[in-house]
Amino acid sequence: MENIIIRNIKKDDISQVVDIQINGWKIAYKGIIDNEYLNTMNVQERIKK
C-alpha cells in the first residue's frame, strides 16, 4: 500500500494542479459545456489568471 501525504501546494506544483483541473473539467463537463471551449482550455493561460 502506498502512503499518501497531504500538504499545502507549492509554487512548483501550480502547473500540475492546473493540468488536473483542466482535465477534470474536460471529463466532467463533456457534453454540457461547448467542446470548443473545453478544447481551448490552456494550462499556461490558466496559470496567468
N, CA, C and O atoms as a GROMACS GRO file, in nm:
protein
  196
    1MET      N    1   0.084  -0.117   0.000
    1MET     CA    2   0.000   0.000   0.000
    1MET      C    3   0.089   0.124   0.000
    1MET      O    4   0.190   0.129   0.070
    2GLU      N    5   0.050   0.224  -0.079
    2GLU     CA    6   0.128   0.348  -0.092
    2GLU      C    7   0.081   0.450   0.012
    2GLU      O    8  -0.039   0.464   0.038
    3ASN      N    9   0.177   0.520   0.072
    3ASN     CA   10   0.143   0.624   0.168
    3ASN      C   11   0.099   0.750   0.094
    3ASN      O   12   0.156   0.784  -0.010
    4ILE      N   13  -0.001   0.817   0.147
    4ILE     CA   14  -0.049   0.943   0.090
    4ILE      C   15  -0.009   1.055   0.184
    4ILE      O   16  -0.035   1.049   0.305
    5ILE      N   17   0.054   1.156   0.128
    5ILE     CA   18   0.096   1.272   0.206
    5ILE      C   19   0.014   1.392   0.161
    5ILE      O   20   0.008   1.423   0.042
    6ILE      N   21  -0.050   1.458   0.256
    6ILE     CA   22  -0.128   1.578   0.226
    6ILE      C   23  -0.048   1.697   0.275
    6ILE      O   24  -0.004   1.701   0.390
    7ARG      N   25  -0.029   1.795   0.185
    7ARG     CA   26   0.047   1.913   0.220
    7ARG      C   27  -0.008   2.032   0.143
    7ARG      O   28  -0.086   2.016   0.049
    8ASN      N   29   0.033   2.150   0.182
    8ASN     CA   30  -0.006   2.271   0.110
    8ASN      C   31   0.062   2.273  -0.026
    8ASN      O   32   0.171   2.218  -0.044
    9ILE      N   33  -0.003   2.336  -0.121
    9ILE     CA   34   0.054   2.348  -0.255
    9ILE      C   35   0.177   2.438  -0.252
    9ILE      O   36   0.184   2.534  -0.176
   10LYS      N   37   0.274   2.403  -0.336
   10LYS     CA   38   0.395   2.484  -0.352
   10LYS      C   39   0.393   2.546  -0.491
   10LYS      O   40   0.322   2.500  -0.580
   11LYS      N   41   0.470   2.651  -0.508
   11LYS     CA   42   0.475   2.720  -0.638
   11LYS      C   43   0.509   2.623  -0.752
   11LYS      O   44   0.455   2.635  -0.862
   12ASP      N   45   0.597   2.528  -0.726
   12ASP     CA   46   0.637   2.430  -0.828
   12ASP      C   47   0.524   2.335  -0.867
   12ASP      O   48   0.532   2.268  -0.970
   13ASP      N   49   0.419   2.329  -0.786
   13ASP     CA   50   0.306   2.239  -0.812
   13ASP      C   51   0.198   2.299  -0.902
   13ASP      O   52   0.112   2.228  -0.952
   14ILE      N   53   0.204   2.430  -0.923
   14ILE     CA   54   0.094   2.501  -0.987
   14ILE      C   55   0.058   2.444  -1.124
   14ILE      O   56  -0.060   2.422  -1.151
   15SER      N   57   0.154   2.419  -1.210
   15SER     CA   58   0.122   2.371  -1.345
   15SER      C   59   0.056   2.234  -1.342
   15SER      O   60  -0.034   2.207  -1.422
   16GLN      N   61   0.098   2.146  -1.251
   16GLN     CA   62   0.036   2.014  -1.241
   16GLN      C   63  -0.106   2.024  -1.185
   16GLN      O   64  -0.195   1.952  -1.230
   17VAL      N   65  -0.127   2.113  -1.089
   17VAL     CA   66  -0.261   2.132  -1.032
   17VAL      C   67  -0.356   2.186  -1.138
   17VAL      O   68  -0.470   2.141  -1.149
   18VAL      N   69  -0.310   2.284  -1.215
   18VAL     CA   70  -0.393   2.341  -1.321
   18VAL      C   71  -0.422   2.236  -1.428
   18VAL      O   72  -0.533   2.230  -1.480
   19ASP      N   73  -0.325   2.153  -1.461
   19ASP     CA   74  -0.345   2.046  -1.558
   19ASP      C   75  -0.453   1.949  -1.509
   19ASP      O   76  -0.539   1.907  -1.587
   20ILE      N   77  -0.449   1.914  -1.383
   20ILE     CA   78  -0.552   1.826  -1.325
   20ILE      C   79  -0.688   1.894  -1.331
   20ILE      O   80  -0.788   1.831  -1.364
   21GLN      N   81  -0.692   2.023  -1.300
   21GLN     CA   82  -0.818   2.098  -1.304
   21GLN      C   83  -0.877   2.099  -1.444
   21GLN      O   84  -0.996   2.073  -1.462
   22ILE      N   85  -0.796   2.130  -1.542
   22ILE     CA   86  -0.845   2.137  -1.680
   22ILE      C   87  -0.892   2.000  -1.727
   22ILE      O   88  -0.999   1.990  -1.788
   23ASN      N   89  -0.816   1.895  -1.701
   23ASN     CA   90  -0.859   1.761  -1.741
   23ASN      C   91  -0.987   1.720  -1.670
   23ASN      O   92  -1.072   1.653  -1.729
   24GLY      N   93  -1.002   1.760  -1.544
   24GLY     CA   94  -1.126   1.733  -1.471
   24GLY      C   95  -1.245   1.801  -1.535
   24GLY      O   96  -1.352   1.741  -1.548
   25TRP      N   97  -1.227   1.926  -1.576
   25TRP     CA   98  -1.334   1.998  -1.645
   25TRP      C   99  -1.370   1.928  -1.775
   25TRP      O  100  -1.488   1.911  -1.806
   26LYS      N  101  -1.269   1.887  -1.851
   26LYS     CA  102  -1.296   1.822  -1.980
   26LYS      C  103  -1.375   1.693  -1.964
   26LYS      O  104  -1.458   1.660  -2.048
   27ILE      N  105  -1.350   1.621  -1.857
   27ILE     CA  106  -1.423   1.496  -1.831
   27ILE      C  107  -1.561   1.525  -1.773
   27ILE      O  108  -1.661   1.470  -1.820
   28ALA      N  109  -1.566   1.611  -1.673
   28ALA     CA  110  -1.692   1.636  -1.602
   28ALA      C  111  -1.795   1.711  -1.687
   28ALA      O  112  -1.915   1.685  -1.676
   29TYR      N  113  -1.749   1.802  -1.772
   29TYR     CA  114  -1.842   1.889  -1.845
   29TYR      C  115  -1.856   1.854  -1.992
   29TYR      O  116  -1.919   1.928  -2.067
   30LYS      N  117  -1.799   1.740  -2.035
   30LYS     CA  118  -1.813   1.697  -2.174
   30LYS      C  119  -1.962   1.677  -2.205
   30LYS      O  120  -2.032   1.605  -2.134
   31GLY      N  121  -2.007   1.741  -2.311
   31GLY     CA  122  -2.147   1.731  -2.349
   31GLY      C  123  -2.237   1.831  -2.277
   31GLY      O  124  -2.354   1.845  -2.312
   32ILE      N  125  -2.183   1.900  -2.178
   32ILE     CA  126  -2.260   2.000  -2.105
   32ILE      C  127  -2.215   2.140  -2.149
   32ILE      O  128  -2.297   2.227  -2.181
   33ILE      N  129  -2.084   2.159  -2.150
   33ILE     CA  130  -2.024   2.284  -2.197
   33ILE      C  131  -1.971   2.259  -2.338
   33ILE      O  132  -1.924   2.150  -2.369
   34ASP      N  133  -1.981   2.361  -2.422
   34ASP     CA  134  -1.937   2.351  -2.561
   34ASP      C  135  -1.795   2.292  -2.569
   34ASP      O  136  -1.703   2.341  -2.504
   35ASN      N  137  -1.779   2.188  -2.649
   35ASN     CA  138  -1.649   2.121  -2.663
   35ASN      C  139  -1.541   2.216  -2.714
   35ASN      O  140  -1.423   2.200  -2.679
   36GLU      N  141  -1.579   2.314  -2.795
   36GLU     CA  142  -1.480   2.409  -2.845
   36GLU      C  143  -1.416   2.485  -2.729
   36GLU      O  144  -1.295   2.509  -2.729
   37TYR      N  145  -1.497   2.523  -2.630
   37TYR     CA  146  -1.443   2.592  -2.512
   37TYR      C  147  -1.350   2.498  -2.434
   37TYR      O  148  -1.239   2.536  -2.398
   38LEU      N  149  -1.396   2.376  -2.410
   38LEU     CA  150  -1.316   2.281  -2.333
   38LEU      C  151  -1.184   2.250  -2.403
   38LEU      O  152  -1.080   2.238  -2.338
   39ASN      N  153  -1.189   2.236  -2.534
   39ASN     CA  154  -1.068   2.201  -2.610
   39ASN      C  155  -0.967   2.314  -2.616
   39ASN      O  156  -0.849   2.291  -2.643
   40THR      N  157  -1.012   2.438  -2.592
   40THR     CA  158  -0.918   2.550  -2.598
   40THR      C  159  -0.865   2.589  -2.459
   40THR      O  160  -0.786   2.683  -2.448
   41MET      N  161  -0.907   2.518  -2.355
   41MET     CA  162  -0.854   2.546  -2.222
   41MET      C  163  -0.703   2.519  -2.224
   41MET      O  164  -0.658   2.416  -2.274
   42ASN      N  165  -0.627   2.613  -2.168
   42ASN     CA  166  -0.482   2.608  -2.179
   42ASN      C  167  -0.418   2.626  -2.041
   42ASN      O  168  -0.454   2.719  -1.968
   43VAL      N  169  -0.325   2.540  -2.007
   43VAL     CA  170  -0.260   2.543  -1.876
   43VAL      C  171  -0.190   2.677  -1.854
   43VAL      O  172  -0.210   2.740  -1.750
   44GLN      N  173  -0.111   2.723  -1.950
   44GLN     CA  174  -0.035   2.846  -1.931
   44GLN      C  175  -0.126   2.968  -1.916
   44GLN      O  176  -0.099   3.056  -1.834
   45GLU      N  177  -0.233   2.974  -1.994
   45GLU     CA  178  -0.329   3.085  -1.982
   45GLU      C  179  -0.398   3.083  -1.846
   45GLU      O  180  -0.419   3.188  -1.785
   46ARG      N  181  -0.432   2.964  -1.800
   46ARG     CA  182  -0.498   2.950  -1.670
   46ARG      C  183  -0.406   2.991  -1.556
   46ARG      O  184  -0.450   3.053  -1.459
   47ILE      N  185  -0.278   2.958  -1.566
   47ILE     CA  186  -0.181   2.997  -1.463
   47ILE      C  187  -0.170   3.149  -1.456
   47ILE      O  188  -0.160   3.205  -1.347
   48LYS      N  189  -0.172   3.216  -1.570
   48LYS     CA  190  -0.163   3.363  -1.572
   48LYS      C  191  -0.280   3.426  -1.498
   48LYS      O  192  -0.265   3.531  -1.435
   49LYS      N  193  -0.397   3.363  -1.505
   49LYS     CA  194  -0.516   3.417  -1.436
   49LYS      C  195  -0.500   3.400  -1.288
   49LYS      O  196  -0.589   3.439  -1.212
   0.00000   0.00000   0.00000
